[in-house]
């Protein structure tokens, strides 16, 4: 449980501090600025896609193949590819904002800031993924805490004392970049370039489909929903503010399950018990945040209850799916997990085109019930416990890839 909390603490800092930052910027600069969090929300899935391939995938690959050069090589490659994507996003920022049915004049400066901040957090998380697999979670916590706290203090303080948004954004990003450069120099040592992207992708193929699917879902779904009016934008922005950090923290369940699976040490009952302890804390924190922020944003109550209710139900049912899925992905059959990931994402993608403001939430429920059925009912007989360790039956090895 301690390791799960340490990993989730990294994610908490990465996710919660930006939320606090957007709330404070909304108070200081313009209440609408808070909506930048939701406006740029789909882009985070491009960033986590790169983390999956060049962070998680590279570390699993290096652990299994005993090639230490892979990790640092992939950090550098991830940095380069992330830079190209971020540059294009900043260049086409007007087009992006207009596509999302929002006002360019209001959101442009902080939209660019959000894109670049996510890129810097990409670099930070590529480094922290390396530290996780080296069992240096405390060091990872310190780096994450230092960067995110410094960023929030800088942008909030500068926005308070400087009237021009552009100046406060540029100064903050320059200092952030210097910090990230120092972190990379101190944690990426001299190495021989070595790449094996195909096997990186093999070990996280389900994550890749997940991230691509989630980007399409929210990119199209949010645009669809925003066209129905401001009440839906406010309700979704509020729901996202009080549940997004919790979802990001819950992914620590996937990270620990992946690490344990790669070492053939996944203790199923212990993992499930710890996962639900974490989920309970996350749901409670969602309720507390909702109560604290409700009267400031004043979203429509019935809309909020629907949106938040879907998130809480998902949090309750998904942990056992994730744990079994990650073991299958790493040690048994990437084909099984990839096919199932593709089907559940297709359910959500198709739903995002439905002519209703609830399209993304309909898709989320559909994919949740599908995954729960497949891994807890349909594939139930494939799993067994051996001395507390999760295994899958060798009689099904014909599926093995």
GUDRENKE-787145 format. One record per residue (C-alpha): z, x negated, y negated. Coordinates in Angstrom, 2 decimals. Each point is the difference from the previous one (the first is absolute). Last residue first. Layout:
BEGIN
<mise <Z, X, Y>>
...
//
This chain:
BEGIN
<mise <-28.28, -2.22, 13.94>>
<mise <2.11, 1.83, 2.55>>
<mise <-1.19, 3.40, 1.07>>
<mise <-0.49, -1.18, 3.59>>
<mise <3.59, -1.07, -0.23>>
<mise <1.15, 3.55, 0.66>>
<mise <1.82, -0.95, 3.19>>
<mise <1.78, -2.60, -2.13>>
<mise <2.26, 2.72, -1.39>>
<mise <1.09, -0.50, -3.58>>
<mise <3.23, -1.71, -0.96>>
<mise <2.91, 0.53, -2.42>>
<mise <2.94, -2.37, 0.60>>
<mise <3.44, 1.39, 0.92>>
<mise <0.07, -1.71, 3.36>>
<mise <-3.50, 1.43, 0.71>>
<mise <-0.68, 3.28, -1.86>>
<mise <-3.16, 1.98, 0.77>>
<mise <-3.14, 1.14, -1.81>>
<mise <-3.27, 1.33, 1.46>>
<mise <1.62, 3.30, 1.02>>
<mise <0.48, 1.09, -3.64>>
<mise <-3.63, -0.58, -1.02>>
<mise <-0.79, 3.72, -0.49>>
<mise <3.53, 1.03, -1.07>>
<mise <1.66, -2.47, -2.38>>
<mise <-2.99, -2.15, -0.99>>
<mise <-2.75, 2.65, -0.10>>
<mise <2.04, 3.03, -1.12>>
<mise <1.77, -1.82, -2.82>>
<mise <-3.29, -1.46, -1.19>>
<mise <-1.74, 3.41, -0.12>>
<mise <2.98, 1.71, -1.66>>
<mise <0.09, -2.65, -2.74>>
<mise <-3.79, 0.04, -0.52>>
<mise <-0.02, 3.75, -0.62>>
<mise <3.05, -0.13, -2.27>>
<mise <-1.54, -2.74, -2.17>>
<mise <-3.34, 1.82, -0.15>>
<mise <1.62, 3.17, -1.32>>
<mise <1.89, -2.18, -2.50>>
<mise <-3.17, -1.67, -1.28>>
<mise <-1.78, 3.36, -0.47>>
<mise <2.82, 1.85, -1.79>>
<mise <-1.98, 0.35, -3.25>>
<mise <-2.60, 2.00, 1.97>>
<mise <-3.75, -0.30, 0.53>>
<mise <0.30, -2.14, 3.17>>
<mise <-1.48, -3.49, -0.46>>
<mise <3.32, -1.76, 0.68>>
<mise <0.22, 1.90, 3.33>>
<mise <-3.02, -1.88, 1.39>>
<mise <1.68, -3.31, -0.87>>
<mise <3.33, 1.06, 1.49>>
<mise <-1.43, 1.07, 3.36>>
<mise <-2.23, -3.10, 0.00>>
<mise <3.14, -2.08, -0.45>>
<mise <1.53, 1.55, 3.10>>
<mise <-3.16, -0.66, 2.01>>
<mise <-0.42, -3.61, -1.14>>
<mise <3.63, -0.84, 0.64>>
<mise <-0.33, 1.46, 3.49>>
<mise <-3.07, -2.12, 0.70>>
<mise <1.67, -3.10, -1.44>>
<mise <3.23, 0.52, 1.94>>
<mise <-1.78, 0.38, 3.34>>
<mise <-2.45, -2.86, -0.61>>
<mise <2.77, -2.36, -1.09>>
<mise <1.19, 0.27, 3.60>>
<mise <3.10, -1.58, 1.53>>
<mise <2.04, -2.61, -1.80>>
<mise <-0.55, 0.18, -3.77>>
<mise <-1.46, 3.48, -0.48>>
<mise <1.99, 1.69, 2.77>>
<mise <3.24, -1.45, -1.35>>
<mise <-0.96, 1.09, -3.52>>
<mise <-0.81, 3.56, 1.10>>
<mise <3.25, 0.44, 1.88>>
<mise <2.05, -1.00, -3.06>>
<mise <-2.15, 1.95, -2.47>>
<mise <0.06, 3.23, 2.02>>
<mise <3.77, -0.19, 0.47>>
<mise <0.41, -0.35, -3.79>>
<mise <-2.40, 2.86, -1.05>>
<mise <1.92, 3.25, 0.50>>
<mise <2.74, -0.13, -2.65>>
<mise <-2.02, -1.78, -2.71>>
<mise <-2.85, 2.50, 0.43>>
<mise <2.37, 2.95, -0.41>>
<mise <1.39, -1.62, -3.16>>
<mise <-3.48, -0.54, -1.50>>
<mise <-1.14, 3.57, 0.71>>
<mise <3.16, 1.38, -1.60>>
<mise <-0.60, -2.12, -3.12>>
<mise <-3.39, 1.63, -0.68>>
<mise <1.07, 3.54, 0.88>>
<mise <3.32, -0.19, -1.88>>
<mise <-1.78, -1.49, -3.04>>
<mise <-2.53, 2.81, -0.15>>
<mise <2.76, 2.61, 0.16>>
<mise <1.99, -1.79, -2.73>>
<mise <-2.74, -0.45, -2.62>>
<mise <0.64, -3.50, -1.41>>
<mise <2.63, -0.53, -2.73>>
<mise <-0.72, -3.70, -0.68>>
<mise <3.33, -0.83, -1.70>>
<mise <1.94, 2.80, 1.74>>
<mise <-1.03, -1.19, 3.45>>
<mise <0.72, -3.71, -0.37>>
<mise <3.58, -0.29, 1.25>>
<mise <-0.21, 2.82, 2.55>>
<mise <-3.21, -1.35, 1.47>>
<mise <1.37, -3.53, 0.17>>
<mise <3.04, 1.27, 1.95>>
<mise <-2.13, 2.03, 2.43>>
<mise <-2.34, -2.93, 0.63>>
<mise <2.98, -2.33, 0.49>>
<mise <1.37, 2.34, 2.68>>
<mise <-3.37, -0.01, 1.77>>
<mise <-0.14, -3.79, -0.09>>
<mise <3.55, -0.43, 1.32>>
<mise <-0.74, 2.31, 2.92>>
<mise <-3.27, -1.86, 0.69>>
<mise <1.88, -3.32, 0.21>>
<mise <2.50, 1.32, 2.53>>
<mise <-2.92, 1.59, 1.80>>
<mise <-1.79, -3.34, 0.36>>
<mise <3.15, -1.74, 1.19>>
<mise <0.41, 2.47, 2.86>>
<mise <-3.71, -0.18, 0.87>>
<mise <0.06, -3.81, 0.10>>
<mise <3.17, -0.07, 2.10>>
<mise <-1.50, 2.45, 2.48>>
<mise <-3.27, -1.96, 0.19>>
<mise <1.14, -3.61, 0.22>>
<mise <-3.27, -1.75, -0.91>>
<mise <0.36, -3.62, 1.16>>
<mise <-3.54, -0.86, 1.16>>
<mise <-0.31, -2.55, -2.86>>
<mise <-3.01, 1.74, -1.58>>
<mise <1.73, 3.33, 0.71>>
<mise <3.13, -1.09, -1.88>>
<mise <-2.04, -1.00, -3.08>>
<mise <-2.08, 3.20, 0.13>>
<mise <3.06, 2.23, 0.44>>
<mise <1.72, -1.78, -2.90>>
<mise <-3.03, 0.50, -2.28>>
<mise <-0.58, 3.62, 1.08>>
<mise <3.62, 0.99, -0.68>>
<mise <-0.18, -1.96, -3.28>>
<mise <-2.71, 2.56, -0.84>>
<mise <2.90, 2.34, -0.85>>
<mise <0.57, -1.96, -3.21>>
<mise <-3.51, 0.83, -1.22>>
<mise <0.57, 3.66, 0.82>>
<mise <3.28, 0.00, -1.88>>
<mise <-1.59, -1.71, -3.00>>
<mise <-2.66, 2.73, -0.03>>
<mise <2.41, 2.94, 0.33>>
<mise <1.60, 0.63, -3.42>>
<mise <-2.86, -1.19, -2.23>>
<mise <-2.65, 1.54, 2.26>>
<mise <1.65, 3.41, -0.16>>
<mise <0.17, -0.24, -3.80>>
<mise <-3.65, -1.05, -0.32>>
<mise <-1.00, 2.77, 2.40>>
<mise <1.91, 2.64, -1.98>>
<mise <-1.26, -1.23, -3.40>>
<mise <-3.64, -0.19, 1.18>>
<mise <0.27, 3.43, 1.65>>
<mise <1.38, 1.61, -3.17>>
<mise <-2.70, -1.76, -2.08>>
<mise <-2.96, 1.84, 1.47>>
<mise <-2.12, 0.70, 3.07>>
<mise <-2.26, -3.03, -0.63>>
<mise <2.92, -2.30, 0.78>>
<mise <-0.04, 1.23, 3.61>>
<mise <-3.60, -1.08, 0.73>>
<mise <0.50, -3.38, -1.67>>
<mise <3.20, -0.41, 2.00>>
<mise <-1.81, 0.82, 3.26>>
<mise <-3.01, -2.24, -0.58>>
<mise <1.83, -3.24, -0.81>>
<mise <3.04, 1.10, 2.02>>
<mise <-1.84, 0.59, 3.27>>
<mise <-2.57, -2.77, -0.50>>
<mise <2.74, -2.59, -0.56>>
<mise <2.08, 1.39, 2.87>>
<mise <-2.94, -0.31, 2.40>>
<mise <-0.68, -3.61, -0.91>>
<mise <3.70, -0.81, 0.36>>
<mise <0.43, 1.80, 3.33>>
<mise <-3.21, -1.38, 1.48>>
<mise <1.18, -3.51, -0.82>>
<mise <3.51, 0.71, 1.27>>
<mise <-1.39, 1.12, 3.38>>
<mise <-2.09, -3.17, 0.19>>
<mise <3.07, -2.14, -0.67>>
<mise <-0.11, -2.37, 2.99>>
<mise <-3.79, 0.17, 0.25>>
<mise <-0.41, -0.61, -3.72>>
<mise <1.74, -3.36, 0.20>>
<mise <-2.06, -0.69, 3.14>>
<mise <-3.23, 0.49, -1.95>>
<mise <1.35, -1.85, -3.05>>
<mise <0.46, -3.29, 1.83>>
<mise <0.11, -2.53, -2.83>>
<mise <1.15, -3.62, -0.11>>
<mise <0.31, -2.12, -3.11>>
<mise <2.10, -3.08, 0.71>>
<mise <3.42, 0.07, -1.62>>
<mise <2.05, -1.28, -2.92>>
<mise <2.86, 2.38, -0.77>>
<mise <-0.02, 3.61, -1.12>>
<mise <3.57, 0.92, -0.87>>
<mise <0.84, -1.97, -3.13>>
<mise <-3.51, 0.10, -1.51>>
<mise <-0.32, 3.74, 0.72>>
<mise <3.36, 0.84, -1.58>>
<mise <-0.79, -2.10, -3.08>>
<mise <-3.35, 1.74, -0.48>>
<mise <1.77, 3.36, 0.33>>
<mise <2.43, -0.91, -2.79>>
<mise <-2.82, -1.23, -2.28>>
<mise <-1.93, 3.22, 0.64>>
<mise <2.98, 2.17, -0.94>>
<mise <0.37, -1.96, -3.28>>
<mise <-3.66, 0.60, -0.85>>
<mise <0.19, 3.64, 1.11>>
<mise <2.94, 0.73, -2.29>>
<mise <-1.62, -1.65, -3.04>>
<mise <-3.28, 1.86, 0.56>>
<mise <1.66, 3.41, 0.48>>
<mise <2.26, -0.31, -3.06>>
<mise <-2.98, -1.02, -2.15>>
<mise <-2.32, 2.76, 1.25>>
<mise <2.56, 2.77, -0.58>>
<mise <0.23, -0.68, -3.73>>
<mise <3.33, 1.23, -1.40>>
<mise <2.05, -3.02, 1.07>>
<mise <3.81, 0.31, 0.26>>
<mise <0.31, 2.70, 2.69>>
<mise <-3.18, -0.95, 1.86>>
<mise <1.29, -3.59, 0.12>>
<mise <3.33, 1.08, 1.50>>
<mise <-1.57, 2.32, 2.59>>
<mise <-2.74, -2.45, 1.02>>
<mise <2.36, -2.99, 0.25>>
<mise <2.96, 1.67, 1.70>>
<mise <-2.24, 1.63, 2.61>>
<mise <-1.86, -3.24, 0.79>>
<mise <3.16, -2.09, 0.27>>
<mise <1.58, 2.52, 2.38>>
<mise <-3.11, 0.02, 2.16>>
<mise <-0.41, -3.77, 0.23>>
<mise <3.65, -0.89, 0.56>>
<mise <0.64, 2.74, 2.56>>
<mise <-3.07, -0.83, 2.06>>
<mise <0.81, -3.71, 0.04>>
<mise <3.66, 0.61, 0.90>>
<mise <-0.81, 2.48, 2.78>>
<mise <-2.58, -2.36, 1.53>>
<mise <2.59, -2.79, 0.04>>
<mise <2.40, 2.32, 1.80>>
<mise <-2.69, 1.02, 2.50>>
<mise <-0.69, -3.56, 1.14>>
<mise <-0.57, 0.92, 3.66>>
<mise <-3.22, -2.12, 0.02>>
<mise <-1.97, 3.15, 0.80>>
<mise <1.57, 1.71, -3.02>>
<mise <-0.72, -3.03, -2.22>>
<mise <-3.74, 0.20, 0.70>>
<mise <0.01, 3.69, -0.91>>
<mise <1.88, -0.98, -3.18>>
<mise <-2.87, -2.28, -1.06>>
<mise <-2.65, 2.70, 0.47>>
<mise <2.39, 2.38, -1.76>>
<mise <0.16, -2.16, -3.14>>
<mise <-3.77, -0.36, -0.14>>
<mise <-0.45, 3.77, 0.32>>
<mise <2.71, 0.50, -2.64>>
<mise <-2.15, -2.02, -2.41>>
<mise <-2.97, 2.24, 0.83>>
<mise <2.12, 3.15, -0.48>>
<mise <1.02, -1.30, -3.44>>
<mise <-3.65, -0.59, -0.87>>
<mise <-1.00, 3.60, 0.83>>
<mise <3.06, 1.45, -1.74>>
<mise <-0.67, -1.95, -3.21>>
<mise <-3.60, 1.22, 0.03>>
<mise <1.29, 3.60, 0.29>>
<mise <2.52, -0.82, -2.73>>
<mise <-2.73, -0.79, -2.48>>
<mise <-2.39, 2.81, 1.02>>
<mise <2.38, 2.98, 0.24>>
<mise <-0.01, 1.86, -3.30>>
<mise <-3.53, -0.83, -1.19>>
<mise <-1.51, 0.48, 3.46>>
<mise <1.32, 3.56, 0.42>>
<mise <0.20, 1.29, 3.61>>
<mise <-2.38, 1.74, 2.41>>
<mise <0.44, -2.63, 2.77>>
<mise <-3.69, -0.91, -0.39>>
<mise <0.60, -0.59, -3.73>>
<mise <2.82, -2.44, 0.75>>
<mise <-2.13, -1.98, 2.49>>
<mise <-3.04, -0.12, -2.29>>
<mise <2.11, -1.30, -2.86>>
<mise <1.61, -2.64, 2.25>>
<mise <-3.34, -1.46, 1.17>>
<mise <0.67, -3.62, -1.05>>
<mise <3.67, 0.24, 0.93>>
<mise <-0.91, 1.30, 3.46>>
<mise <-2.65, -2.70, 0.47>>
<mise <2.47, -2.77, -0.91>>
<mise <2.63, 1.47, 2.33>>
<mise <-2.42, -0.01, 2.95>>
<mise <-1.08, -3.60, -0.66>>
<mise <3.60, -1.17, -0.41>>
<mise <1.08, 1.68, 3.24>>
<mise <-2.76, -1.84, 1.87>>
<mise <1.22, -3.34, -1.35>>
<mise <3.71, 0.67, 0.61>>
<mise <-0.68, 1.25, 3.52>>
<mise <-1.95, -3.19, 0.76>>
<mise <2.90, -2.15, -1.24>>
<mise <2.57, 1.94, 2.04>>
<mise <-2.38, -0.13, 2.96>>
<mise <-0.07, -3.79, 0.01>>
<mise <3.80, -0.08, -0.29>>
<mise <0.43, 2.10, 3.14>>
<mise <-2.82, -1.39, 2.12>>
<mise <1.16, -3.61, -0.24>>
<mise <2.92, 0.77, 2.36>>
<mise <-2.22, 0.52, 3.03>>
<mise <2.26, 0.91, 2.95>>
<mise <-2.48, 2.68, 1.22>>
<mise <2.54, 2.86, 0.27>>
<mise <2.05, -0.86, -3.08>>
<mise <-3.06, -0.93, -2.08>>
<mise <-1.75, 3.28, 0.85>>
<mise <3.13, 2.00, -0.81>>
<mise <0.33, -1.88, -3.30>>
<mise <-3.68, 0.43, -0.90>>
<mise <0.07, 3.72, 0.75>>
<mise <3.17, 0.60, -2.03>>
<mise <-1.13, -1.94, -3.08>>
<mise <-3.78, -0.45, -0.32>>
<mise <-1.07, 3.19, 1.74>>
<mise <2.97, 2.29, -0.66>>
<mise <0.65, -1.38, -3.50>>
<mise <-3.68, 0.55, -0.89>>
<mise <0.26, 3.63, 1.11>>
<mise <3.27, 0.29, -1.93>>
<mise <-1.89, -0.87, -3.20>>
<mise <-2.80, 2.48, 0.72>>
<mise <2.68, 2.60, 0.73>>
<mise <1.68, -0.72, -3.34>>
<mise <-3.25, 1.03, -1.70>>
<mise <0.57, 3.69, 0.85>>
<mise <3.16, 0.11, -2.20>>
<mise <-1.76, -1.18, -3.19>>
<mise <0.06, 3.42, -1.69>>
<mise <3.32, 0.93, 1.64>>
<mise <1.89, -2.91, -1.60>>
<mise <-2.13, 0.32, -3.13>>
<mise <1.55, 3.47, -0.39>>
<mise <3.12, -1.60, -1.49>>
<mise <-2.14, -0.93, -3.02>>
<mise <-0.18, 3.71, -0.89>>
<mise <3.53, -0.10, -1.45>>
<mise <-1.17, -2.53, -2.60>>
<mise <1.31, -3.43, -0.93>>
<mise <3.78, -0.16, 0.41>>
<mise <0.80, 2.98, 2.25>>
<mise <-3.11, -0.30, 2.14>>
<mise <0.54, -3.76, 0.12>>
<mise <3.48, 0.66, 1.39>>
<mise <-1.37, 2.28, 2.76>>
<mise <-2.78, -2.47, 0.78>>
<mise <2.49, -2.88, 0.33>>
<mise <2.38, 1.97, 2.19>>
<mise <-2.95, 0.69, 2.33>>
<mise <-1.02, -3.68, -0.17>>
<mise <3.59, -0.91, 0.96>>
<mise <0.02, 2.40, 2.93>>
<mise <-3.08, -1.28, 1.85>>
<mise <0.19, -3.79, 0.17>>
<mise <3.80, 0.06, -0.09>>
<mise <0.20, 2.58, 2.78>>
<mise <-2.65, -1.89, 1.98>>
<mise <2.08, -3.16, -0.01>>
<mise <3.07, 2.10, 0.80>>
<mise <-1.89, 1.53, 2.95>>
<mise <-0.31, -3.48, 1.52>>
<mise <3.69, -0.68, -0.53>>
<mise <0.97, 3.47, 1.26>>
<mise <-1.99, -0.43, 3.22>>
<mise <1.54, -3.45, 0.50>>
<mise <3.51, 1.41, -0.43>>
<mise <-0.77, 2.89, 2.37>>
//
